[in-house]
């Protein structure tokens, strides 16, 4: 399976998978006299949005397209080689020129967040 941002192929060098986070809080209740069980209730608020941090390579033209999508808050289907498929938007995007390429190749870090 290839790495895709919509229909645009991505040249992914590495990927980070943050731990799954679930919103779970414990709320105290009015204590019952003589109760021996827990005096609180658990309230689940669902899971947080899935995220992926991707490090990859792009030509300046490819990076310009990613940057345009980032600035316009575009939502696309992202397909990653680890099997993740989700509707996502780019939450952060940074790039540096790869030394020795004369500016023809950029190394970027992109964080995708579930839309």
Legacy VTK file of the C-alpha trace (Angstrom):
# vtk DataFile Version 3.0
C-alpha trace
ASCII
DATASET POLYDATA
POINTS 115 float
0.000 0.000 0.000
1.436 3.381 -0.931
1.305 6.624 1.016
-1.224 9.050 -0.474
-2.582 12.516 0.359
-5.815 12.389 -1.611
-4.506 11.148 -4.970
-1.069 12.723 -4.497
1.723 10.236 -3.678
3.850 11.046 -0.624
7.508 10.077 -0.263
7.431 9.167 3.430
10.786 8.676 5.142
9.424 8.000 8.643
6.173 8.117 10.566
5.279 8.572 14.242
2.152 7.107 15.792
1.159 8.898 18.998
-0.499 6.821 21.689
-4.270 6.484 21.624
-5.943 8.834 24.051
-9.397 8.319 25.499
-11.189 11.015 27.454
-12.094 9.355 30.750
-12.838 11.284 33.916
-13.920 10.262 37.368
-16.626 12.311 39.110
-17.398 12.052 42.825
-20.993 11.419 43.885
-22.806 12.323 47.073
-21.619 9.666 49.513
-24.223 7.233 50.730
-24.067 6.490 54.461
-22.613 3.045 55.082
-21.691 2.464 51.430
-18.733 0.157 50.942
-18.402 0.531 47.151
-16.843 3.315 45.105
-18.280 6.765 45.679
-17.634 8.024 42.172
-18.697 7.383 38.596
-16.581 7.110 35.457
-17.581 9.304 32.561
-16.244 8.482 29.123
-16.058 11.317 26.659
-14.883 9.302 23.664
-11.540 9.208 21.956
-9.511 12.145 20.757
-8.777 12.660 17.074
-6.213 10.368 15.467
-2.915 11.968 14.455
0.131 11.024 12.427
3.438 12.837 12.169
5.106 12.225 8.833
8.622 13.068 7.698
9.086 12.994 3.967
10.719 14.382 0.857
9.147 16.623 -1.782
10.066 18.798 -4.708
9.348 22.511 -4.223
6.226 22.161 -6.414
4.935 19.217 -4.356
5.620 21.111 -1.136
3.836 24.206 -2.483
0.721 22.044 -3.018
0.920 20.670 0.534
1.383 24.220 1.835
-1.654 25.444 -0.144
-3.747 22.604 1.336
-2.463 23.455 4.838
-3.314 27.148 4.502
-6.778 26.400 3.056
-7.568 23.760 5.735
-8.277 21.219 2.988
-9.604 17.832 4.118
-8.495 14.804 2.095
-8.370 11.066 2.527
-4.882 10.045 3.620
-3.732 6.463 3.037
-0.570 5.310 4.779
1.539 2.200 4.310
0.824 1.069 7.891
-2.834 0.549 6.922
-4.254 3.788 8.297
-6.903 5.402 6.138
-8.632 8.525 7.451
-10.121 11.847 6.393
-7.563 14.349 7.622
-6.262 17.868 7.434
-2.721 19.160 7.826
-2.291 20.535 11.359
1.344 21.610 10.970
3.867 21.721 8.141
7.568 22.650 8.143
10.312 22.141 5.551
14.078 22.449 5.119
16.175 22.221 1.996
18.072 18.951 1.604
21.780 19.827 1.416
23.518 19.109 -1.849
20.353 19.187 -3.975
20.530 22.832 -4.979
17.020 23.431 -3.663
15.452 20.746 -5.862
14.454 18.602 -2.875
12.907 19.535 0.480
12.670 17.522 3.669
9.374 18.200 5.463
7.592 17.334 8.675
3.800 17.245 8.537
1.264 16.480 11.254
-2.071 15.126 10.046
-5.131 15.261 12.275
-8.408 13.410 11.764
-11.111 15.686 10.375
LINES 1 116
115 0 1 2 3 4 5 6 7 8 9 10 11 12 13 14 15 16 17 18 19 20 21 22 23 24 25 26 27 28 29 30 31 32 33 34 35 36 37 38 39 40 41 42 43 44 45 46 47 48 49 50 51 52 53 54 55 56 57 58 59 60 61 62 63 64 65 66 67 68 69 70 71 72 73 74 75 76 77 78 79 80 81 82 83 84 85 86 87 88 89 90 91 92 93 94 95 96 97 98 99 100 101 102 103 104 105 106 107 108 109 110 111 112 113 114
